[in-house]
Amino acid sequence: MSDSTRPQWRLDQPKVRSARRLPRFNADAFGRLSERFAHFLGTGRFLLFQSIFVGIWISLNLALVAYRWDPYPFILLNLAFSTQAAYAAPLILLAQNRQADRDRISLDEDRQRAEAAKADTEYLAREIASLRLAIGDLATRDYLHDEVNRLLEDMPKSNDDQRI
């Protein structure tokens, strides 16, 4: 067998099949989109729009007898709601997971800041304690005031003070 007719794969190894190439998408952009969608689903505006849509849907199907595309049990409307719920639930869960990840990161940062603040506080407390020990040996204002008063009392009175 020549090299050109020889198979490219070996019989003692499994054939490597090329993986299907799926379209690539930006997971972060998709996550942001899902968060905006989940946020919209939780608003009164969405509930108002959906209520108006359902009211129009039911009204048109009951009033326009000739054009009923979804008669009374409204199976098509239920299918639309089921489809909406099938997509909304995973998107809401994705948004919650992203929020939980952000909360976890924030909690870790808060914990690190708290540990740093505690270490700073303990350092400052030790410094204040050492300053108090050092100041304990110094003369206080009250002590100096009392000493000055005592010295003033011990001083002989001048002739000017005796005239008054």
C-alpha contacts under 8 A as a table, 3 or more apart, distances in Angstrom:
res1	aa1	res2	aa2	distance
1	M	5	T	6.39
1	M	6	R	6.11
2	S	5	T	5.53
2	S	6	R	6.11
3	D	6	R	5.18
7	P	10	R	7.36
9	W	13	Q	7.59
9	W	15	K	6.54
10	R	13	Q	5.65
10	R	14	P	7.77
10	R	15	K	7.81
11	L	14	P	7.26
25	F	30	F	7.69
26	N	29	A	5.35
26	N	30	F	6.25
27	A	30	F	5.02
27	A	31	G	6.00
28	D	31	G	4.94
28	D	32	R	6.18
29	A	32	R	5.09
29	A	33	L	6.18
30	F	33	L	5.02
30	F	34	S	6.15
31	G	34	S	5.03
31	G	35	E	6.18
31	G	94	L	6.88
31	G	95	A	6.58
31	G	98	R	7.38
32	R	35	E	5.04
32	R	36	R	6.28
32	R	95	A	7.80
33	L	36	R	5.16
33	L	37	F	6.16
34	S	37	F	4.95
34	S	38	A	5.97
34	S	91	L	5.24
34	S	92	I	6.86
34	S	94	L	6.96
34	S	95	A	5.92
35	E	38	A	5.03
35	E	39	H	5.96
35	E	91	L	7.47
35	E	92	I	7.10
35	E	94	L	7.69
35	E	95	A	4.74
36	R	39	H	5.02
36	R	40	F	6.12
37	F	40	F	5.05
37	F	41	L	6.23
37	F	91	L	7.59
37	F	92	I	7.86
38	A	41	L	5.09
38	A	42	G	6.55
38	A	88	A	7.33
38	A	91	L	6.67
38	A	92	I	5.11
38	A	95	A	6.78
39	H	42	G	5.36
39	H	43	T	6.93
40	F	43	T	5.46
40	F	45	R	7.84
40	F	46	F	6.41
41	L	46	F	5.81
41	L	47	L	7.71
42	G	46	F	7.22
43	T	46	F	5.51
43	T	47	L	6.75
44	G	47	L	5.05
44	G	48	L	6.05
45	R	48	L	5.03
45	R	49	F	6.13
46	F	49	F	5.12
46	F	50	Q	6.00
47	L	50	Q	5.11
47	L	51	S	5.97
48	L	51	S	5.12
48	L	52	I	6.15
49	F	52	I	5.16
49	F	53	F	6.09
50	Q	53	F	4.99
50	Q	54	V	6.12
51	S	54	V	5.14
51	S	55	G	6.04
52	I	55	G	5.07
52	I	56	I	6.11
53	F	56	I	5.22
53	F	57	W	6.04
54	V	57	W	4.95
54	V	58	I	6.08
55	G	58	I	5.33
55	G	59	S	5.95
56	I	59	S	5.06
56	I	60	L	5.95
57	W	60	L	5.41
57	W	61	N	6.23
58	I	61	N	5.15
58	I	62	L	6.10
58	I	74	F	7.91
59	S	62	L	5.23
59	S	63	A	5.82
60	L	63	A	5.19
60	L	64	L	5.57
60	L	68	R	7.62
61	N	64	L	5.81
61	N	65	V	6.93
61	N	67	Y	7.35
61	N	68	R	5.01
61	N	69	W	6.86
61	N	70	D	6.29
61	N	71	P	6.34
61	N	72	Y	7.61
62	L	65	V	6.50
62	L	68	R	7.44
62	L	71	P	7.62
62	L	72	Y	7.49
64	L	67	Y	5.49
64	L	68	R	6.27
65	V	68	R	5.56
68	R	71	P	5.91
70	D	73	P	7.83
70	D	74	F	5.31
70	D	75	I	6.67
70	D	76	L	5.99
70	D	77	L	7.51
71	P	74	F	5.61
71	P	75	I	7.77
74	F	77	L	5.30
74	F	78	N	6.35
75	I	78	N	5.05
75	I	79	L	6.11
76	L	79	L	4.94
76	L	80	A	6.19
77	L	80	A	5.02
77	L	81	F	6.29
78	N	81	F	5.05
78	N	82	S	6.08
79	L	82	S	4.99
79	L	83	T	6.11
80	A	83	T	5.13
80	A	84	Q	6.11
81	F	84	Q	4.95
81	F	85	A	6.06
82	S	85	A	5.06
82	S	86	A	6.01
83	T	86	A	4.97
83	T	87	Y	6.38
84	Q	87	Y	5.39
84	Q	88	A	5.87
85	A	88	A	4.89
85	A	89	A	5.86
86	A	89	A	5.93
86	A	90	P	7.26
87	Y	90	P	5.97
87	Y	91	L	6.45
88	A	91	L	5.18
88	A	92	I	5.98
89	A	92	I	5.15
89	A	93	L	6.18
90	P	93	L	4.96
90	P	94	L	6.05
91	L	94	L	4.99
91	L	95	A	6.18
92	I	95	A	5.03
92	I	96	Q	6.15
93	L	96	Q	4.96
93	L	97	N	6.09
94	L	97	N	5.08
94	L	98	R	6.23
95	A	98	R	5.14
95	A	99	Q	6.19
96	Q	99	Q	4.98
96	Q	100	A	6.04
97	N	100	A	4.95
97	N	101	D	6.17
98	R	101	D	5.06
98	R	102	R	6.27
99	Q	102	R	5.02
99	Q	103	D	6.05
100	A	103	D	4.93
100	A	104	R	6.04
101	D	104	R	5.06
101	D	105	I	6.27
102	R	105	I	5.16
102	R	106	S	6.08
103	D	106	S	4.96
103	D	107	L	5.95
104	R	107	L	5.03
104	R	108	D	6.20
105	I	108	D	5.11
105	I	109	E	6.23
106	S	109	E	5.06
106	S	110	D	6.06
107	L	110	D	4.97
107	L	111	R	6.03
108	D	111	R	5.03
108	D	112	Q	6.21
109	E	112	Q	5.08
109	E	113	R	6.15
110	D	113	R	5.03
110	D	114	A	6.03
111	R	114	A	5.02
111	R	115	E	6.15
112	Q	115	E	5.10
112	Q	116	A	6.18
113	R	116	A	5.06
113	R	117	A	6.03
114	A	117	A	5.00
114	A	118	K	6.01
115	E	118	K	5.04
115	E	119	A	6.14
116	A	119	A	5.07
116	A	120	D	6.12
117	A	120	D	5.00
117	A	121	T	5.99
118	K	121	T	4.99
118	K	122	E	6.07
119	A	122	E	5.13
119	A	123	Y	6.14
120	D	123	Y	5.06
120	D	124	L	6.12
121	T	124	L	5.08
121	T	125	A	6.04
122	E	125	A	5.01
122	E	126	R	6.24
123	Y	126	R	5.19
123	Y	127	E	6.25
124	L	127	E	4.94
124	L	128	I	6.08
125	A	128	I	5.10
125	A	129	A	6.11
126	R	129	A	5.04
126	R	130	S	6.20
127	E	130	S	5.12
127	E	131	L	6.16
128	I	131	L	4.98
128	I	132	R	6.10
129	A	132	R	5.08
129	A	133	L	6.31
130	S	133	L	5.08
130	S	134	A	6.22
131	L	134	A	4.96
131	L	135	I	5.93
132	R	135	I	4.98
132	R	136	G	5.90
133	L	136	G	5.12
133	L	137	D	7.29
134	A	137	D	5.99
134	A	138	L	7.36
135	I	138	L	5.08
136	G	139	A	7.90
139	A	143	Y	6.18
139	A	144	L	6.64
140	T	143	Y	5.17
140	T	144	L	6.29
141	R	144	L	5.13
141	R	145	H	6.03
142	D	145	H	4.97
142	D	146	D	6.10
143	Y	146	D	5.21
143	Y	147	E	6.22
144	L	147	E	5.07
144	L	148	V	6.12
145	H	148	V	5.21
145	H	149	N	6.19
146	D	149	N	5.10
146	D	150	R	6.11
147	E	150	R	5.04
147	E	151	L	6.12
148	V	151	L	5.10
148	V	152	L	6.10
149	N	152	L	5.02
149	N	153	E	6.21
150	R	153	E	5.09
150	R	154	D	6.25
151	L	154	D	5.02
151	L	155	M	6.22
152	L	155	M	5.28
153	E	156	P	7.97
157	K	161	D	6.15
157	K	162	Q	6.99
158	S	161	D	5.36
158	S	162	Q	6.59
159	N	162	Q	5.05
159	N	163	R	6.49
160	D	163	R	5.40
160	D	164	I	6.92
161	D	164	I	5.58
